[in-house]
Amino acid sequence: MTAIFEPCDEGGYIAYIEEIPGINSQGETIEEAKENLTDAINLMFEERRDSQKANQNRSVKKLITQTLSFNL
């Protein structure tokens, strides 16, 4: 994944993941923006896992899940 950090005119940075539309964050420093972006990614995957579990209860097929970690 490619993390993009754009400086803001009013200070700080906007951060987003190029390959995942809708994943973005901001921070006063690049490090803060990176941490906030990591949180945004984790929240997205957590929501998708919860949605998948809800759907799994309604379906017959078995799913295999694994936890992956990403370093930004």
N, C-alpha and C positions, 0 to 999 in steps of 0.2 A: 504494500500500500504506500501511496505517496502523500505525505502530509505537506500542505502548503501553508506558509505563514506570510501574511501580507501586513505591512505596517499601516496603521490607521493615521489619518491626518491629525486627529485629536489626541493621538498617543496610543500606545498599546498595539496589539496585533489581533487580526482575525485569522483563524486557523480552520482548515477544512481538509477532508480526505478526498483526493481527486477521483478515486474509483467508487466512492459510496456517496451518491447524492443525498443531501439532507443531513449529513454528519458535519457539523461545524461548531465552532466555539470561539472564545476570545480570551485574552489575558493582557495584563499590563506588561509582562515580559514574555519572551518566547517560551521560557520554561513553564510559566504559568499557563500559557495558551496550550502547550503540549500536554500538561496534566489535565486541563479541562477537556481537551480533545479526547484523551484516553478515557475519561469518565463518560463522555458522550458515546464513544464506541461501545464501552461496556454496558451502558444503559440500553442501547439499541439491541445488542445481542441478548441481554437479559429479557427484554420485552419479547423478542422473537422466540426465546426458549419457553417463556411462559405461554405464549400463544400456541406453540407447538405442543406443549404438554396438554393444554385444553383440547386441542384437536385430536391428540393421541387418544384421549379418553373416549372419543366418538368413533374412532376407526379401529379396524381389526389388525392392520399391518403393524409390524414391530419396527421401531426405529432404533438405530444405533447412534448414540451421541457421544461426543468427546469434547473435552475442554481444551481450547487452544489459547495461548497468550501471545500478545503482540507487543514488541518493543518499538516505541516511537523515538 
